[in-house]
């Protein structure tokens, strides 16, 4: 099963178990040995694992189930490293409460803590993973966009998702758990929670019914009981569940105090819309995506590979690193590792290093090199123009290599240092052949897609020079179109540009377009992380989101400026922040320590647990000298043909808070002063108090250690294994928040289920309504 044969069939990899139509019902696997059997989920015997005689550490054991086509797996071996201290810190119900994660089919799942795909995100609770058959990201998006009508518009896909939910419940119950809280690994799942809830009430003997102690655990998070499994279930798929309907009585707007807003932070604003609304939203982005200099006669067209705004974000991503690597070999190696993973966009990252280094020498823009790079890089317009064009016309191909020679000259000593650090030998000069090989490794193939690869170093340098020119022209074009831009969109100037663009997008467009959700640009503004340096491009391309301090700084400083503009203009009220994209969840502890009340899919579980007799608290998993060990991750690699390969490898353990903290402080000297300044400005942003009934929910690291389970929504398990993100006293002080500014997360209960619109939405009435003829299509009895 893991590497070769089992007793039933020939299996070349773990992927065979996940293949569509697989008849394998259950398997136990370590990293190097495995066995398959046909026992059902309730079989508690460990005989299969005992028979394997595995030489792997017991922590490597995983269990796999195939139930009705839905695949369920979990890291059984984690149980051997759950310490009594962690169990006691989490609360008294770790052994009877489990987490279920609704995954995507054919999606990368080797992620950092904070992402639901990593079981340490919910430490020390056991996590079960369910994969609905055939539900890829695009299909999940279609289902979510249909909202409560998903069963009508996408009946097969919705049924497959519900089958996975039922499978999660069956496995959790079979393993002895009494309570299961299910979260989504994709924000689009939450938009269709109503459709799932109604469908699950019509599954014969396996049907779920409203929980007798209350039909909701928190606002619009339904709470069920499975009579056949004797299992309590909470469907807390994500924060978008609270705004999945445009009708005020069915969304969070009825739970907000006067003058209060909830900012939804997303990985891609355009993904929230379709049809005419999408066309209008996309039109606002268009001037910053499409290259105006590319015509039929232009000799180097990268338009189909990477957009202008992505290019500019990539430049900014390594801007501050260009300062740090001047005297820091660890930072240099970090750059090498990042570039090796990137193909399209790698040259723009190198240009960012060059511009950051160049600006750091300009003493007029600050006292420190970091300040100069941050403030002065926008003023490198003449340098960029001279390298890219003459009198507004791009340089021709025959002279471009010479024109961008300052970049190649900058790279020569960098390549020498890389050679010295990686090989341990000092080299005064590198041969052309060595330079060619090193740049090819770092940059990849620089030619346009479909063109033959360069055969000589001269051809390679020409193609790379053309990419450098493309990057420089992108900077000049966006700088020209950006509203109130001061020079090039780099550093602080890029922050102002992107924050202003998004604020106006909310005010002028999102406030007017029709949608199936309640985003309105004011009470519910949308903040787009798609072009946040170090994040958006990486998520879009399926690349690693690195946990270095500069990436946290970029996320914070752009969201901060956006919040300032929105409140200065009177476009939004006092704010609480909701993270939609699962890739964002690992930033939540950081923002808590910066003073913001942030709710995501992880700490929303803590809020839901307040309605039960088992309030929860997550614990940070820490290691010392790689102990305790963690299992090899279940990895899914997306193939070029659109398929997926699942496997485990001893060289790829689960990412842990300790492992991911190792690079956080690499650029500390450059970033920390900037982050301290941002933190002081965050205190001036008006915030709203999260409530659960009359209780003021707490947030921030300090609140975590001083409160009872679920009283604080600080998700400690998502945090890096560091003392603090920024070494300064926390600024969380709820006394500064006006009493009228609040978000109420407790469920609505008017005492009458027949008139409770939220109860009716999830548990009663029509399964769906036919819009064309306005009558019932399928009738369901009132619960």
PyMOL commands that set and color helices and strands:
alter all, ss='L'
color gray80, all
select helices_A, chain A and resi 15-18+47-52+58-60+76-81+84-90+119-122+137-153+155-174+187-191+193-200+204-206+239-243+248-250+252-255+269-272+275-286+308-317+321-324+329-341+346-359+363-365+369-379+381-388+400-403+405-423+432-443+457-481+492-510+536-541+549-568+582-593+603-609+657-661+668-682+701-706+716-718+734-736+757-763
alter helices_A, ss='H'
color red, helices_A
select strands_A, chain A and resi 26-29+34-37+62-67+70-74+97-103+126-131+179-184+208-210+216-218+221-226+231-235+260-266+389-390+393-394+526-528+574-579+598-599+635-638+644-647+689-692+695-696+742-744+766-770+775-779
alter strands_A, ss='S'
color yellow, strands_A
deselect
rebuild
show_as cartoon
